[in-house]
Amino acid sequence: MEPFGWSLKARREFLTNPEYERFDWMKQYPHMKVNVKVELSIQKFGRQDKSIHFKEGRE
């Protein structure tokens, strides 16, 4: 199952379950283009004792 639960929302776009199944969500999902909006709120400013290292993600 995909991690965001989008398949549940996508099902609403199909009139029937067989139509949704023919779409083959799990095959289509990895190739979908997704736009993400991020809102960030910085709560505290100051010095960090250690550097934060993030692993590179894939696009």
Secondary structure by P-SEA (a helix, b strand, c coil): cccccaaaaaaaacccaaaaaaaccccccccbbbbbbbbbbbcccccccbbbbbccccc
